[in-house]
Amino acid sequence: MFKSRKSLFKKIGLFLAILGPGIITGSVDNDAGGITTYSVAGALYGYNLLWTLIPSFIVLIVIQEMNARMGIVTGKGLADLIRENAGVKVTFFIFIGLLVADIGNTTTEFAGVAGSMEVFGVSKYLSVPIMGVLIWLLVVKGTYKIAERIFLVFSVSLLMYVVSALMGKPHWGEIGHSIVHPQLEVNSQSLAMIIGIIGTTIAPWMQFYMQTSVIEKGLDMKQYKYSLIDIVVGCIATVVVAFFIIVACASTLHKNGIQINEAKDAALALNPLAGELASQVFAFGLFIASIFSATILPLATAFYVCEAFGFEAGIDKKWDEAPEFYVLYTGILVLSAVIILMPNAPLILISLWSQVLNGILLPVVLVCMILLVNNKRIMGQYVNKPIYNVVGWGAVITLIGLSVTLLLMPVFGGK
């Protein structure tokens, strides 16, 4: 009995040591852009788009598992593998698109910082520069271990959206009905919203960050099963938070016919409907999510761009050991913060269309991933099982179909 208990504690200790990449990647997914997309979806469509989270959850687990397995088996990042197998030209065009999307995404995170702090009466001209400097110091002067511990605390903090949603007194019967009997409106607005939900739930940058995190952690196939648990927990956290954000806005804003353009609007609108505490909890959740993601997004971008073009990268490296990595990280951070501080910047359009761009770019990244993970020369005996390919290719075909339909609808007179 003592031996079995000791073995159990050993396994728990091992899991806690491995814990991080899956939960952090999943939690960062609920960033300011994601919260905005979920909030607008709840306010516009009520509970009707909750069903989209179920297929997103299944695809998210399968994709994240592929990333972890590739990282553990090859010891290389996804960008590195794409460059080696697709060539520099293809890599260049893929990563230019991803870089543009991630600058938009990071700008959205700072918009979240500004908006959430304005709910508490703090000007964006104060909150954005201060948080920008603190984020920069954490990455440039900190270590991976320190950063990871802070990120895990942020991940747990996002569960406050559950509290905010429950304060809105949701109608659980209607929620159940909308999930069991999904509805799909075929028009450009609803299709853009669905692509946006999928694009923010399964963002392209996540695949690169997840694989790089596994490598930074130094995991091997002996620890694979614990890494898989970490991924599943992270994916559950992602979908649970997304679910309750949609529910919070559907049960209050949609019910009262209130339309919003960004997450800050949702926080302010909750005040008279669900009380000041619900409003403040929502706003503080937005602040935490924005800080969290404003740290991770430019970090992930710097990682995969440097990997793609053969530059040194890593938080544990000094500036002179990885100058391209730190210059790129700093540049994205500064540019995004400056855009937010510009008067009359189209922040809402940047936020929503960066999520749609994520959804359009995702199939490109997934095609590269699926081809790589099925390559026996790269993966050996750890190539994909048939069910993983069915889910992966199904997601690619669905996203391409939705994107093409969205682009062609105006041509054929659709709204």
N, C-alpha and C positions, 0 to 999 in steps of 0.2 A: 504493500500500500504506500509506504514511504517512497519507494522507487518510482511508482507511477505518478505520485504527486510531484516528485522532483522533476520527472520528465515533462509533466504538464507545465510547470513553472518555466522550465528551460525553453519549451516551445513558445510560450507567451512572451518570454524575454526576447527570443529570436524574432518573433513577429513585430514587437515594438521597435526593435533595432532596424528592421526592414521598412517599417511603416513610414510613409511619406510621399513618394512619387505619385501613387494612384490617388490618394486622398487630396493632395495639393492640386494635382492637375484637374481633378473633378471639381473641386471647390472654386478654383480660379475661373472655371467655366461660367460660374454665376457672377460675372463681372457687371460693371455699370451698363455696358451695351446689352448684356443678357437680361439684366433687371428691367431696363427700358423696354426691350422687346416683349418680355413676359407681361410687364405692366400694361403696355398698349394692347397686347393680345387679350388680356382679361377685361380691360375697359371696353374694348370694341366688340369682342365676340363672347363675352361672358365665360361660361364653362365649356363652350363648344370646341375649343382647340386643345383641351386637356389630353385628348386621346393621342395627340402627336408625340407626347412624352413617352408612351409605351414603346413604339418602334425605335424611337431615339435612344432609349435606355438599352435595348437589346443590341443595337448597332454599336453604341458607345462601349459596352463591355467587350464585344468581339474585337473592335479596333484597338482599344487600349491593351488588350491581351496580346495582340499581334505585335504592337510596339515593344512591350516589355520582353516578349520572347526574342524578337530580333535584336534588341539591345543586349540581352544576356548572352545569346549565342554568338553574335558577331563582335561585340565590344565596340561597335561603331554606331554613330548617330544616323538618323534617317537621311539627313541632308548629305552626309558623307557617302552613304550607299547609293543615293540617287545620282550624285556626281560620277561615281565610279562606274555605274552601269548604264546611265542615260547620256553621258557626255556633258561637256561644259556648256554648249549652246542651249540645250534643252533645260539644263539646270538654271542658267541665267534667266530665261524668260519666266520659268516657274517662280523663282525667288524674287523677281522684280514685282510680280503680282502680289505675292505674299507680303513683301515689305510695305507696299502701298496700303494693303489691307490692315496690316498691324500698326502702321502709323495712325490710321483712322481709328483703330481699336484703342490704342493708347490715349489718343486725344479724347475719346469717349470716356475713358477712365478718369481723366482729369476733369472732364465735365461733370462726372459723378461726384468727385471731391468737392468741386465748386458748388454744385446744386445742393448736396446734402448739408454742407456747412451754412449755406444761405438760409436753410430752414431754421438753423440755430442762431441766425443773425450775424454770421461771420462772412465778410466780403471775400470774393474769389481772389482779389488782388493780395490778400493776406494768406488764405488757406493754400492756394495752388503753389506759390513759390516756397513756402515753408515745407509742405509735404514733399515737393519735388526734391528739395535738398536732402531731407531725411531719407527718402527712398534711395537717392544716389549714394549716400554715405553707407547705407546698409549693404548694398551690393559691392561697391568699390572698396570699402574698408573692412567689410565683414568676411565671414567664411561660409561655406555651404552649410555646415552643421548649424551654425547660429541662425542663418536665414531660414533653414528648414523648420527649426523649432518655432520661430515666429510665425511662419506660414501655417503651421498646424494649429496654432492658437486662433489665427484668423479664420481658419476653416470651421472650427467649432462655433465661432461667433456668428456665422451666417445662419445658424439654426434659429436666430431670433425672428426670422421671417415666419416661422411657424406660429409664434406668439402673436405677431401682427395680424396674421390671417384669421386666427381663432377669435380675436377681438372683433372682427367684422361679422361674426355670427353667420358662417356660410350655410347654405342649404345642401346637406349631404345627399339627400335623395336626388336632387337635380344633378349634382356632381357625378353620382353613380350612373345615372341615366345617360349623361353626355359621354361617359367613357365607354359604356356598354353599347350605346347606339351612336357612333361617331357621325358627325355631319361635315360635309365639305361644300363650301360655296365656290363655284368655279368663276372667279373674277380676278383681275390683276392684283387687287388689294389683299385678298385672302391668300392667294398663292405666294405673294411677296412675304406675307406674314408667316406662312408655313415654312418657306425657305429660310426666313430669318430665324425662326425657332430652332429648326434643325441646324442651321449654320452657327448659332450661338451655343447650342447644346453639344454639338460635335464640331468644334472649331478646328480649322486646319493646323493652327499653331500648336494645338494640344499634342498632336502626334509627334512633333519634333521635340517638344519639351519633355514629354513622358519618356521617350527613348533615351534622351540625353540624361535625364534624372536617374534612370536605372543604371546607366554607365557610371555617372558621378558617384553613385552609391556603392559601386563595385560588387553588384550581385552576380551570382552564378546559378546554374540549373538546380543545384541542391536547395536553393532558397526560392525557387520558382513558385511553389505552391503558396508560400507566404506572400509573395509579390502579387499573386492572383487574388488572394483575399483582400489585400490593400486596394487593388483595382476595383473589385466589386463594391467594397465599402465606399470608395470615392464616387463611383457611378451612382450608387443609391443616394448618397448625400446630394449629388448634383441634381438629380431628378426630384427628390423630395423638396429641396429649396425652390426649384423652378415651379413645382406643383403649387406650393403654398403662396408664391408671389402671384401667380395667375388667379388663384382662389381669392386672395385678399382683394385684388382689384375687381374681380368679377362680382363678388358678393356685396361690394360697396359702390364702386364707381359705375359699373355697367348697370347695376340695379337701379341707380338714380339717374341714368342717362348722361353721366359726366364723361367727356372725352378728354384724353390727355396726349401730350406729345413726348414727354420724357418722365423718367422715374421720379424726379423732384416734384413734378405736378401731382403724381400719385400720393406722395408723402403729405403734401399740403392739403389735397382733397380729402384725405382720410380723417383729418382733424374734426370737421363738423359731423362726419358720418360714423366714425368709430371711436372718437375721442383723441385728446392730445397725446396720450401715451402711445397709442397705436401709430400715430403720425410720427412721433419721435423715434420709436423703435424702427419703423420702416426707413426713416432718414439715416439713422445711425448704421443700420445694416447696409445701406447704400454706400455710406462713407467707408466702412470696413472693407466691403467688396471692391470698391474703387482703389483704395490704397493697395490692397492685396494684389489686384490685377495690374495696376500701374507699375508695380515692381516686377511681376512675372512676365508680362507681355513683351516689353522691350528686351528683357533678359532672354526669353525664348527666341526672339527674333535675332538677337546678336549671336546666340548659340548656333542657330541653324544656318545663318548667312556665313559665318566664319567656317563652320563645318563644310558647307557647300563649296567654298573656294579655298579650302586648305589652310586657313589661318588658325592659330592657337586660340583656344577659348576655355573659360572656366572661372568661377568665382574665387577659387582657391589660388589662382595665379595672380602674380603681381602685375601692375600696369605695364612695366617694361617687358614682361614675358608674353603678354597678350594685348598689345596696344590697339590692334584693329577691333578686338572684341569690346574693349572699354570705350573707345572712341565712338563706335556704332551705338552702343548702349546709351552713352551720354547724349549723342546727337538725337536719337529718337525721343528720349526723355525731354530734352530742351525744346525741340520742335513742337512736340505735342502740348507742352505747357504754354508755349508762346501763342499757339493757335487759340487756346482757351482764353487767353488774356486779351486777344484782339476784339475790339468792339464790333458787334453785329456779325460775328462768325456764325455760319450756318450749322450750329452744333447738333440740332435734331436730325438734319439730313445726313451729317457725317456719321452719327450714331446708328441710325436705322440702315443706311446703305452699306456701312462697313459690315454689318451682320449679313445682309443679303450677299455682299461680295464674298464673305466667308462661305456661304452656302454654294455659291457658284464655283469657287476655287476648290472646295472640298473633294469633288469627284476626281479632279486631277491628282491630288495628293493620294487619295485612296487607290486609284489605278496603279500609281507607282508603288505603293505599299504592298498591294496584293500580288503584283508581279514579283517583287523582291522576296516576299515571305514564302512564295511558292518555288523559288529558285533553289534547287538542291545543291548547286555549287556554293551558294551562300549559307543556306540553312541546314544542309545535310539531312539528318533524320527528323529534324524539327520543322519541316515544311507544314503548311496548313492542312488541317483535316477538311474533308468535303463540306461539312456544315458551316465552317468559317468562311469558305469561299462563296457558298450560297448567300449568306448574310451580307458579306462584303460586296459582291457583285450586284446583289439586289439593291443595296443602298446607293451604289454608283448609278445604276440604271434609273432608279426613282428620282434621284437628285437631278440628273441630266434631263429627264423628262419634264420635271417641274420647271427647271430653268429655261428650257427651250419653249415650253408653253407660255411662261411669263414674258419672254422676249417676243414671241409671235402674236400674242393676243392683240396688241395695238395695231398690228399690220392687218389683221382680219376683222378689225372692228370690235374687239372685246374690250370690256371695261376693267 
